Amino acid sequence: MIEFYEFTDEEGCEARCEVDLSLFDDAPQVGKPYVLWLFVKNSDPLDANFIAFRTDLINTLKSQLDAPYAGTIARDGWCELYFYASSPKVFEHLVAQTMARHQSYPYERASARDSKWEMYLERLYPDPYMTLTIQNRQTIDALLEAGDDLSIEREVEHYFYFQTKSALERFLQSLSSHGFTLKEYVEDNDSDHTYGAVVVKIESITREQVKETTLMLYDAVLQEHGNYEGWSTVLG
């Protein structure tokens, strides 16, 4: 499944990362120890011409080299495309062949041995904060498709699990001053995070409000080494 998130890189530049999340369960793939990258001079990763080129390249490398597409980082006027393969030998030829079918882009190409898939696991795959923003966007987009008015305040449920009852109670106590109330306790006996709770708060679900609320909750749950399992609500 292809998803994207936005972040600020080490140099303070705004960037956008697209990543194939479905590779995670099998990463690293032993038979594909090489990371191939292509840096294309293009300032808009959503440009129709660039998307057509990238789609063609993804299909070409998959069919000709059995090289799965890992993701793209767009920043500072460049789009960095990453793939994994058993060998980099015909990569340059396939890139040139694909580029010839599209408008010409200035580009740089290279490869390196990356048997641990560090590029994918440490640079492309979203960290927990970015995973949370992806989940927030998916939920909000689903509500918008259903005709929701995000500005309408309504009860929003949030779900949490902890390893101990004491950690859960400390967490709930920390939320008391933020307007959350306990709806119910829950348990997951199939997990080492057995002790859970559903808390609720009345508020709007605009993107800005959801970001503020969920990041605050995530920071709070980390203090007690718990898991935040997301949120849900009814149509407004």
GITA-V87605 format. One record per pair of residues at least 4 apart in sequence whose C-alpha atoms are under 8 Angstrom apart, sorted by sequence separation. I is the first residue (numbers start at 0). GAP is how many residues later the second one is. D is the distance in Angstrom with one decimal. If there is no record, write none. Layout:
i=I gap=GAP d=D
i=I gap=GAP d=D
//
This chain:
i=7 gap=4 d=5.5
i=8 gap=4 d=5.4
i=22 gap=4 d=6.1
i=23 gap=4 d=7.9
i=27 gap=4 d=8.0
i=28 gap=4 d=7.1
i=45 gap=4 d=7.2
i=46 gap=4 d=6.2
i=47 gap=4 d=6.2
i=48 gap=4 d=6.3
i=49 gap=4 d=6.1
i=50 gap=4 d=5.9
i=51 gap=4 d=6.2
i=52 gap=4 d=6.2
i=53 gap=4 d=6.0
i=54 gap=4 d=6.2
i=55 gap=4 d=6.0
i=56 gap=4 d=6.0
i=57 gap=4 d=6.1
i=58 gap=4 d=6.1
i=59 gap=4 d=5.8
i=60 gap=4 d=5.1
i=61 gap=4 d=4.3
i=62 gap=4 d=7.8
i=73 gap=4 d=5.7
i=74 gap=4 d=6.5
i=89 gap=4 d=6.2
i=90 gap=4 d=6.2
i=91 gap=4 d=6.2
i=92 gap=4 d=6.1
i=93 gap=4 d=6.1
i=94 gap=4 d=6.0
i=95 gap=4 d=6.2
i=96 gap=4 d=7.1
i=97 gap=4 d=7.1
i=98 gap=4 d=7.0
i=99 gap=4 d=7.1
i=113 gap=4 d=6.5
i=116 gap=4 d=6.1
i=117 gap=4 d=5.3
i=118 gap=4 d=5.2
i=119 gap=4 d=4.8
i=120 gap=4 d=5.3
i=125 gap=4 d=5.2
i=126 gap=4 d=6.1
i=127 gap=4 d=6.2
i=128 gap=4 d=6.5
i=129 gap=4 d=6.3
i=130 gap=4 d=6.3
i=131 gap=4 d=6.1
i=132 gap=4 d=6.2
i=133 gap=4 d=6.2
i=134 gap=4 d=6.3
i=135 gap=4 d=6.2
i=136 gap=4 d=5.9
i=137 gap=4 d=6.2
i=138 gap=4 d=6.4
i=139 gap=4 d=6.2
i=140 gap=4 d=6.2
i=141 gap=4 d=6.4
i=142 gap=4 d=6.5
i=143 gap=4 d=5.0
i=162 gap=4 d=7.2
i=163 gap=4 d=6.5
i=164 gap=4 d=6.2
i=165 gap=4 d=6.2
i=166 gap=4 d=6.2
i=167 gap=4 d=6.2
i=168 gap=4 d=6.1
i=169 gap=4 d=6.3
i=170 gap=4 d=6.7
i=171 gap=4 d=6.7
i=174 gap=4 d=7.1
i=175 gap=4 d=6.0
i=189 gap=4 d=7.4
i=204 gap=4 d=5.9
i=205 gap=4 d=6.1
i=206 gap=4 d=6.1
i=207 gap=4 d=6.3
i=208 gap=4 d=6.1
i=209 gap=4 d=5.9
i=210 gap=4 d=6.0
i=211 gap=4 d=6.3
i=212 gap=4 d=6.2
i=213 gap=4 d=6.0
i=214 gap=4 d=6.2
i=215 gap=4 d=6.3
i=216 gap=4 d=6.1
i=217 gap=4 d=6.2
i=218 gap=4 d=6.7
i=219 gap=4 d=7.3
i=220 gap=4 d=6.3
i=221 gap=4 d=5.8
i=7 gap=5 d=5.4
i=8 gap=5 d=6.5
i=44 gap=5 d=6.8
i=45 gap=5 d=6.4
i=59 gap=5 d=7.7
i=60 gap=5 d=6.2
i=61 gap=5 d=4.8
i=73 gap=5 d=4.3
i=98 gap=5 d=6.3
i=113 gap=5 d=7.5
i=117 gap=5 d=7.2
i=118 gap=5 d=6.5
i=119 gap=5 d=5.8
i=125 gap=5 d=5.6
i=142 gap=5 d=5.3
i=143 gap=5 d=7.3
i=161 gap=5 d=6.4
i=174 gap=5 d=6.0
i=175 gap=5 d=7.1
i=187 gap=5 d=7.0
i=188 gap=5 d=5.4
i=203 gap=5 d=6.8
i=204 gap=5 d=5.5
i=220 gap=5 d=5.3
i=221 gap=5 d=7.5
i=7 gap=6 d=4.6
i=8 gap=6 d=6.7
i=43 gap=6 d=8.0
i=44 gap=6 d=7.2
i=60 gap=6 d=5.4
i=61 gap=6 d=5.7
i=72 gap=6 d=5.7
i=73 gap=6 d=6.2
i=98 gap=6 d=7.7
i=143 gap=6 d=7.7
i=161 gap=6 d=5.8
i=187 gap=6 d=4.6
i=203 gap=6 d=7.9
i=220 gap=6 d=6.6
i=6 gap=7 d=6.0
i=7 gap=7 d=5.8
i=60 gap=7 d=7.4
i=61 gap=7 d=7.7
i=71 gap=7 d=6.4
i=72 gap=7 d=5.0
i=160 gap=7 d=7.4
i=186 gap=7 d=5.3
i=187 gap=7 d=6.7
i=220 gap=7 d=6.7
i=5 gap=8 d=7.4
i=6 gap=8 d=5.4
i=41 gap=8 d=7.7
i=71 gap=8 d=5.3
i=72 gap=8 d=6.8
i=186 gap=8 d=5.0
i=187 gap=8 d=7.4
i=5 gap=9 d=5.7
i=6 gap=9 d=6.3
i=71 gap=9 d=4.5
i=185 gap=9 d=6.5
i=186 gap=9 d=5.4
i=5 gap=10 d=4.4
i=6 gap=10 d=7.7
i=57 gap=10 d=7.5
i=70 gap=10 d=6.0
i=71 gap=10 d=6.2
i=171 gap=10 d=7.7
i=184 gap=10 d=7.7
i=185 gap=10 d=4.8
i=186 gap=10 d=8.0
i=217 gap=10 d=6.4
i=4 gap=11 d=5.9
i=5 gap=11 d=6.1
i=57 gap=11 d=6.1
i=69 gap=11 d=7.8
i=70 gap=11 d=5.5
i=184 gap=11 d=5.8
i=185 gap=11 d=5.4
i=216 gap=11 d=7.8
i=3 gap=12 d=7.0
i=4 gap=12 d=5.5
i=68 gap=12 d=8.0
i=69 gap=12 d=5.4
i=70 gap=12 d=7.3
i=184 gap=12 d=4.3
i=185 gap=12 d=7.4
i=3 gap=13 d=5.4
i=4 gap=13 d=6.7
i=68 gap=13 d=6.3
i=69 gap=13 d=5.2
i=183 gap=13 d=5.8
i=184 gap=13 d=6.4
i=3 gap=14 d=4.1
i=68 gap=14 d=4.6
i=69 gap=14 d=7.1
i=182 gap=14 d=7.5
i=183 gap=14 d=5.4
i=2 gap=15 d=5.7
i=3 gap=15 d=6.1
i=67 gap=15 d=5.6
i=68 gap=15 d=6.9
i=181 gap=15 d=7.2
i=182 gap=15 d=5.5
i=183 gap=15 d=7.2
i=1 gap=16 d=6.8
i=2 gap=16 d=5.6
i=66 gap=16 d=6.0
i=67 gap=16 d=5.7
i=181 gap=16 d=6.2
i=182 gap=16 d=5.3
i=1 gap=17 d=5.6
i=2 gap=17 d=6.5
i=66 gap=17 d=5.2
i=67 gap=17 d=7.2
i=91 gap=17 d=7.3
i=181 gap=17 d=4.5
i=182 gap=17 d=6.4
i=1 gap=18 d=4.4
i=2 gap=18 d=6.9
i=66 gap=18 d=4.6
i=180 gap=18 d=5.5
i=181 gap=18 d=6.5
i=0 gap=19 d=5.4
i=1 gap=19 d=6.1
i=65 gap=19 d=6.7
i=66 gap=19 d=7.6
i=179 gap=19 d=6.2
i=180 gap=19 d=5.4
i=0 gap=20 d=5.4
i=1 gap=20 d=7.7
i=64 gap=20 d=6.9
i=179 gap=20 d=5.5
i=180 gap=20 d=6.6
i=0 gap=21 d=5.3
i=179 gap=21 d=4.9
i=178 gap=22 d=6.4
i=87 gap=23 d=6.6
i=64 gap=25 d=7.8
i=64 gap=26 d=8.0
i=160 gap=26 d=8.0
i=167 gap=27 d=6.9
i=167 gap=28 d=7.0
i=44 gap=29 d=6.4
i=162 gap=29 d=5.9
i=163 gap=29 d=7.5
i=167 gap=29 d=7.8
i=43 gap=30 d=7.8
i=60 gap=30 d=7.8
i=162 gap=30 d=4.2
i=163 gap=30 d=7.4
i=164 gap=30 d=6.0
i=42 gap=31 d=7.6
i=161 gap=31 d=4.6
i=162 gap=31 d=5.7
i=163 gap=31 d=6.2
i=42 gap=32 d=7.5
i=160 gap=32 d=5.5
i=161 gap=32 d=6.1
i=162 gap=32 d=6.2
i=42 gap=33 d=7.2
i=43 gap=33 d=7.5
i=60 gap=33 d=7.1
i=160 gap=33 d=6.4
i=161 gap=33 d=5.1
i=192 gap=33 d=7.2
i=42 gap=34 d=4.0
i=44 gap=34 d=6.6
i=59 gap=34 d=7.3
i=160 gap=34 d=5.3
i=161 gap=34 d=6.1
i=192 gap=34 d=7.6
i=31 gap=35 d=7.8
i=41 gap=35 d=5.5
i=42 gap=35 d=5.7
i=160 gap=35 d=4.0
i=40 gap=36 d=6.2
i=41 gap=36 d=5.0
i=42 gap=36 d=7.3
i=159 gap=36 d=5.3
i=160 gap=36 d=6.6
i=40 gap=37 d=4.6
i=41 gap=37 d=6.0
i=158 gap=37 d=7.4
i=159 gap=37 d=5.5
i=39 gap=38 d=5.6
i=40 gap=38 d=6.5
i=56 gap=38 d=7.1
i=59 gap=38 d=7.5
i=158 gap=38 d=6.1
i=159 gap=38 d=6.6
i=38 gap=39 d=6.4
i=39 gap=39 d=5.2
i=158 gap=39 d=4.8
i=38 gap=40 d=5.7
i=39 gap=40 d=6.4
i=157 gap=40 d=5.6
i=158 gap=40 d=6.7
i=38 gap=41 d=4.4
i=39 gap=41 d=7.9
i=56 gap=41 d=6.0
i=156 gap=41 d=6.4
i=157 gap=41 d=5.4
i=37 gap=42 d=5.8
i=38 gap=42 d=6.3
i=55 gap=42 d=6.9
i=156 gap=42 d=5.7
i=157 gap=42 d=6.3
i=36 gap=43 d=6.8
i=37 gap=43 d=5.1
i=156 gap=43 d=4.6
i=36 gap=44 d=5.5
i=37 gap=44 d=6.7
i=155 gap=44 d=5.4
i=156 gap=44 d=6.9
i=36 gap=45 d=4.5
i=52 gap=45 d=7.5
i=154 gap=45 d=6.3
i=155 gap=45 d=5.5
i=35 gap=46 d=5.7
i=36 gap=46 d=6.4
i=52 gap=46 d=7.3
i=154 gap=46 d=5.6
i=155 gap=46 d=6.2
i=173 gap=46 d=7.6
i=22 gap=47 d=7.4
i=34 gap=47 d=6.8
i=35 gap=47 d=5.0
i=153 gap=47 d=8.0
i=154 gap=47 d=4.5
i=155 gap=47 d=7.1
i=34 gap=48 d=5.7
i=35 gap=48 d=5.9
i=153 gap=48 d=5.1
i=154 gap=48 d=6.7
i=19 gap=49 d=7.2
i=34 gap=49 d=4.6
i=35 gap=49 d=7.2
i=52 gap=49 d=6.2
i=70 gap=49 d=8.0
i=152 gap=49 d=6.1
i=153 gap=49 d=5.6
i=170 gap=49 d=6.9
i=19 gap=50 d=5.5
i=33 gap=50 d=5.5
i=34 gap=50 d=6.5
i=69 gap=50 d=6.6
i=152 gap=50 d=4.5
i=153 gap=50 d=6.3
i=170 gap=50 d=6.6
i=18 gap=51 d=5.9
i=19 gap=51 d=6.0
i=32 gap=51 d=6.9
i=33 gap=51 d=5.3
i=72 gap=51 d=7.7
i=151 gap=51 d=7.8
i=152 gap=51 d=4.1
i=18 gap=52 d=4.1
i=31 gap=52 d=5.8
i=32 gap=52 d=6.4
i=33 gap=52 d=6.1
i=35 gap=52 d=6.9
i=71 gap=52 d=7.9
i=151 gap=52 d=5.4
i=152 gap=52 d=7.3
i=17 gap=53 d=5.2
i=18 gap=53 d=6.5
i=31 gap=53 d=4.5
i=32 gap=53 d=5.9
i=33 gap=53 d=6.3
i=48 gap=53 d=7.9
i=70 gap=53 d=6.6
i=150 gap=53 d=5.1
i=151 gap=53 d=7.6
i=170 gap=53 d=6.7
i=16 gap=54 d=7.2
i=17 gap=54 d=5.1
i=30 gap=54 d=7.7
i=31 gap=54 d=4.1
i=32 gap=54 d=7.8
i=33 gap=54 d=6.8
i=48 gap=54 d=7.7
i=69 gap=54 d=7.7
i=149 gap=54 d=6.2
i=150 gap=54 d=6.4
i=169 gap=54 d=7.7
i=16 gap=55 d=5.7
i=17 gap=55 d=6.4
i=30 gap=55 d=5.7
i=31 gap=55 d=7.4
i=35 gap=55 d=7.7
i=149 gap=55 d=5.1
i=150 gap=55 d=5.9
i=16 gap=56 d=4.5
i=149 gap=56 d=5.1
i=167 gap=56 d=7.6
i=15 gap=57 d=5.7
i=16 gap=57 d=6.4
i=166 gap=57 d=5.6
i=14 gap=58 d=6.9
i=15 gap=58 d=5.2
i=14 gap=59 d=5.7
i=15 gap=59 d=6.8
i=166 gap=59 d=7.9
i=14 gap=60 d=4.7
i=13 gap=61 d=6.7
i=14 gap=61 d=7.8
i=159 gap=61 d=7.8
i=12 gap=62 d=7.1
i=161 gap=62 d=7.6
i=162 gap=62 d=7.9
i=12 gap=63 d=7.2
i=41 gap=63 d=7.5
i=161 gap=63 d=7.0
i=162 gap=63 d=6.9
i=40 gap=64 d=6.1
i=161 gap=64 d=4.5
i=39 gap=65 d=6.3
i=40 gap=65 d=5.4
i=139 gap=65 d=7.7
i=160 gap=65 d=5.7
i=161 gap=65 d=6.4
i=39 gap=66 d=6.1
i=40 gap=66 d=5.9
i=159 gap=66 d=7.1
i=160 gap=66 d=5.2
i=39 gap=67 d=4.5
i=139 gap=67 d=7.5
i=159 gap=67 d=5.7
i=160 gap=67 d=6.8
i=38 gap=68 d=5.4
i=39 gap=68 d=6.7
i=159 gap=68 d=4.7
i=160 gap=68 d=7.7
i=37 gap=69 d=6.9
i=38 gap=69 d=5.1
i=158 gap=69 d=6.1
i=159 gap=69 d=5.7
i=37 gap=70 d=5.8
i=38 gap=70 d=6.3
i=136 gap=70 d=7.7
i=157 gap=70 d=7.9
i=158 gap=70 d=5.2
i=159 gap=70 d=7.9
i=37 gap=71 d=4.6
i=135 gap=71 d=8.0
i=157 gap=71 d=7.4
i=158 gap=71 d=5.8
i=36 gap=72 d=5.9
i=37 gap=72 d=6.7
i=157 gap=72 d=5.8
i=158 gap=72 d=6.3
i=35 gap=73 d=7.8
i=36 gap=73 d=5.7
i=157 gap=73 d=4.3
i=35 gap=74 d=6.2
i=36 gap=74 d=6.0
i=135 gap=74 d=7.2
i=156 gap=74 d=5.4
i=157 gap=74 d=6.8
i=35 gap=75 d=4.4
i=135 gap=75 d=7.6
i=155 gap=75 d=6.9
i=156 gap=75 d=5.4
i=34 gap=76 d=5.6
i=35 gap=76 d=6.8
i=155 gap=76 d=6.0
i=156 gap=76 d=6.2
i=33 gap=77 d=6.7
i=34 gap=77 d=5.6
i=155 gap=77 d=4.9
i=33 gap=78 d=5.6
i=34 gap=78 d=6.2
i=132 gap=78 d=7.2
i=154 gap=78 d=6.5
i=155 gap=78 d=7.8
i=33 gap=79 d=4.4
i=34 gap=79 d=5.8
i=153 gap=79 d=7.6
i=154 gap=79 d=7.7
i=32 gap=80 d=5.8
i=33 gap=80 d=5.3
i=153 gap=80 d=7.6
i=32 gap=81 d=5.3
i=33 gap=81 d=6.6
i=32 gap=82 d=4.0
i=34 gap=82 d=7.6
i=131 gap=82 d=7.8
i=153 gap=82 d=6.9
i=31 gap=83 d=7.2
i=32 gap=83 d=7.4
i=152 gap=83 d=7.4
i=32 gap=84 d=7.3
i=34 gap=84 d=7.7
i=151 gap=84 d=5.7
i=29 gap=85 d=6.9
i=28 gap=86 d=7.8
i=128 gap=86 d=7.6
i=148 gap=86 d=7.8
i=149 gap=86 d=6.8
i=27 gap=87 d=6.9
i=147 gap=87 d=5.6
i=148 gap=87 d=5.6
i=27 gap=88 d=5.6
i=28 gap=88 d=7.9
i=147 gap=88 d=5.4
i=26 gap=89 d=7.9
i=27 gap=89 d=5.3
i=145 gap=89 d=7.9
i=26 gap=90 d=6.8
i=142 gap=92 d=6.8
i=138 gap=93 d=7.8
i=26 gap=94 d=7.8
i=134 gap=95 d=7.6
i=23 gap=97 d=7.6
i=131 gap=98 d=7.8
i=23 gap=101 d=7.9
i=20 gap=104 d=7.0
i=18 gap=105 d=6.1
i=17 gap=106 d=7.6
i=18 gap=106 d=6.5
i=16 gap=107 d=6.8
i=4 gap=121 d=7.7
i=5 gap=124 d=7.9
i=4 gap=125 d=6.5
i=4 gap=128 d=7.3
i=4 gap=129 d=6.5
i=3 gap=130 d=7.2
i=2 gap=131 d=7.5
//
